[in-house]
Amino acid sequence: MPLVNSQQLLQQLKDQVEEVRLKAVSRFNGKSDQVLLQSPEPGRWSAIQCLEHLNTFGTYYLPTLGHAIEQAVIKGSRHNPTFRSGMLGGWFTRLMAPASNGFPASKMQAPKAHRPASQLDINKVLEEFIRQQEEMESLLVAASRIDLEKVKVPITLSKWIRISVGDTFGFLIAHIRRHILQAERAIAVVETAHVTT
């Protein structure tokens, strides 16, 4: 994996988080609750289910990242101007990242614990998603004080598998972008169906 500038990486990730947060704040440009809640087709998630799915991952990763960063600072970790993605972490990020056409590069089934309910409180889901993105932005700022490569975080699948803080941010934000694009596609399908009926 190539070396990248740590500060540029963190800024790029922060910009991506800010972009998706603003989409949620605007309720995806003022879409109605009906549009946000409606599944584009049977077996597919609605836009709000996509956000709830992301919230379930944030519930684990944000406190875990916060703790890892805090402990690293206490232990004297110092900023490293460069970062190299690990083999596993880089693979996770590539797996999650949307392709250039906006669709997932690979399809996968969500783990049972991360599948959203069909009936959701739209305001509660949006508020939690926005709060999590604000927290993510703060953690990205805090992470500029530590070595993104050496500080590790356990993944949700197994506490025995640990990847770097830099890779954790990378794949988590790629995952967010993946499902925000899915949510936007769901909105487009639902709106098109309303126009043609």
NORGI-V677787 format. One record per residue. N is the residue number from 1. RES is the residue in three letters. PSI is psi in degrees with one decimal (NA if undefined). D_LAST is the distance of its C-alpha to the last C-alpha in Angstrom with 2 decimals. Layout:
((N/RES/PSI/D_LAST) (N/RES/PSI/D_LAST))
//
This chain:
((1/MET/139.3/50.28) (2/PRO/152.8/51.09) (3/LEU/139.8/52.48) (4/VAL/161.0/50.24) (5/ASN/122.8/51.13) (6/SER/-45.9/50.46) (7/GLN/-39.8/49.73) (8/GLN/-39.6/47.33) (9/LEU/-48.6/45.49) (10/LEU/-39.4/45.23) (11/GLN/-41.5/44.04) (12/GLN/-44.1/41.37) (13/LEU/-40.8/40.12) (14/LYS/-41.0/40.31) (15/ASP/-39.9/38.22) (16/GLN/-40.4/35.51) (17/VAL/-42.8/35.58) (18/GLU/-39.7/35.44) (19/GLU/-46.1/32.37) (20/VAL/-33.1/30.36) (21/ARG/-42.6/31.82) (22/LEU/-32.6/30.65) (23/LYS/-40.8/27.06) (24/ALA/-40.7/27.28) (25/VAL/-40.8/29.06) (26/SER/4.0/26.30) (27/ARG/46.9/23.77) (28/PHE/55.7/22.35) (29/ASN/42.7/22.35) (30/GLY/29.8/21.25) (31/LYS/150.2/18.07) (32/SER/159.3/17.14) (33/ASP/-40.1/18.47) (34/GLN/-43.7/15.10) (35/VAL/-42.7/14.25) (36/LEU/-29.0/17.85) (37/LEU/-17.5/17.97) (38/GLN/132.9/14.91) (39/SER/137.7/15.84) (40/PRO/-25.6/14.05) (41/GLU/161.0/14.83) (42/PRO/134.0/17.45) (43/GLY/-2.7/20.87) (44/ARG/148.4/19.93) (45/TRP/144.1/20.95) (46/SER/169.6/18.93) (47/ALA/-42.3/20.32) (48/ILE/-30.0/22.59) (49/GLN/-35.1/23.88) (50/CYS/-42.7/24.97) (51/LEU/-39.9/27.01) (52/GLU/-39.8/28.48) (53/HIS/-45.4/29.57) (54/LEU/-38.0/31.34) (55/ASN/-36.2/32.91) (56/THR/-34.0/34.56) (57/PHE/-40.5/36.31) (58/GLY/-34.4/37.33) (59/THR/-33.4/38.95) (60/TYR/-51.4/41.37) (61/TYR/-34.6/41.84) (62/LEU/-49.5/42.25) (63/PRO/-35.6/45.22) (64/THR/-45.2/46.64) (65/LEU/-44.0/46.56) (66/GLY/-44.3/47.98) (67/HIS/-43.8/50.82) (68/ALA/-42.3/51.59) (69/ILE/-45.2/51.80) (70/GLU/-46.3/53.92) (71/GLN/-37.0/56.29) (72/ALA/-41.1/56.59) (73/VAL/-45.3/57.67) (74/ILE/-39.1/60.17) (75/LYS/1.3/61.57) (76/GLY/17.5/62.03) (77/SER/140.3/59.29) (78/ARG/152.1/59.25) (79/HIS/134.0/56.71) (80/ASN/125.6/56.78) (81/PRO/-15.7/55.74) (82/THR/158.3/54.25) (83/PHE/136.2/51.93) (84/ARG/123.5/51.53) (85/SER/140.3/48.67) (86/GLY/165.3/49.90) (87/MET/-48.3/49.07) (88/LEU/-46.2/47.00) (89/GLY/-40.8/45.41) (90/GLY/-37.6/44.54) (91/TRP/-44.0/43.00) (92/PHE/-44.4/40.84) (93/THR/-46.0/39.65) (94/ARG/-36.0/38.85) (95/LEU/-39.3/37.04) (96/MET/-30.3/34.78) (97/ALA/137.0/34.28) (98/PRO/150.1/31.06) (99/ALA/173.0/31.73) (100/SER/-23.3/31.69) (101/ASN/1.6/28.12) (102/GLY/-8.2/26.99) (103/PHE/157.8/26.51) (104/PRO/139.0/29.09) (105/ALA/-27.8/32.24) (106/SER/148.5/32.60) (107/LYS/146.8/30.54) (108/MET/159.3/32.02) (109/GLN/135.1/31.39) (110/ALA/138.6/31.89) (111/PRO/149.8/35.01) (112/LYS/-41.2/34.45) (113/ALA/-15.1/35.77) (114/HIS/13.2/33.19) (115/ARG/126.5/30.01) (116/PRO/152.1/27.96) (117/ALA/160.6/27.14) (118/SER/-29.6/23.59) (119/GLN/117.3/24.12) (120/LEU/151.9/25.41) (121/ASP/107.3/26.54) (122/ILE/-42.6/24.66) (123/ASN/-38.8/27.46) (124/LYS/-43.5/30.18) (125/VAL/-45.9/28.74) (126/LEU/-45.1/28.28) (127/GLU/-42.5/31.76) (128/GLU/-40.4/33.37) (129/PHE/-46.1/31.79) (130/ILE/-44.3/32.99) (131/ARG/-42.9/36.39) (132/GLN/-38.3/36.75) (133/GLN/-36.3/36.04) (134/GLU/-41.7/38.64) (135/GLU/-40.3/41.05) (136/MET/-44.4/40.42) (137/GLU/-42.4/41.29) (138/SER/-39.6/44.49) (139/LEU/-36.0/45.42) (140/LEU/-37.0/45.03) (141/VAL/-46.2/47.47) (142/ALA/-34.0/49.82) (143/ALA/-15.6/49.73) (144/SER/-11.4/51.35) (145/ARG/-10.3/54.62) (146/ILE/172.9/54.80) (147/ASP/107.8/55.06) (148/LEU/-23.3/51.48) (149/GLU/-38.2/52.83) (150/LYS/-28.0/55.50) (151/VAL/128.3/53.77) (152/LYS/156.8/51.78) (153/VAL/134.4/49.01) (154/PRO/142.1/48.29) (155/ILE/166.3/44.81) (156/THR/-31.3/42.65) (157/LEU/-32.5/43.25) (158/SER/128.2/47.02) (159/LYS/-12.2/49.38) (160/TRP/-17.4/51.84) (161/ILE/121.5/49.71) (162/ARG/138.1/50.02) (163/ILE/163.8/48.69) (164/SER/156.8/49.60) (165/VAL/-41.8/48.10) (166/GLY/-44.5/47.01) (167/ASP/-34.0/45.17) (168/THR/-47.3/43.67) (169/PHE/-43.6/42.17) (170/GLY/-50.4/41.08) (171/PHE/-32.9/39.19) (172/LEU/-42.6/37.79) (173/ILE/-33.3/36.31) (174/ALA/-39.7/35.07) (175/HIS/-41.3/33.32) (176/ILE/-47.7/31.76) (177/ARG/-40.3/30.54) (178/ARG/-48.0/29.14) (179/HIS/-22.9/26.95) (180/ILE/-41.5/25.96) (181/LEU/-38.3/24.56) (182/GLN/-41.9/22.78) (183/ALA/-41.7/21.35) (184/GLU/-36.3/20.18) (185/ARG/-40.2/18.51) (186/ALA/-43.5/16.74) (187/ILE/-45.2/15.55) (188/ALA/-41.9/14.37) (189/VAL/-45.4/12.37) (190/VAL/-43.7/10.75) (191/GLU/-39.1/10.09) (192/THR/-40.6/8.74) (193/ALA/-36.8/6.20) (194/HIS/-35.6/5.38) (195/VAL/-39.2/5.68) (196/THR/-8.2/3.83) (197/THR/NA/0.00))
//
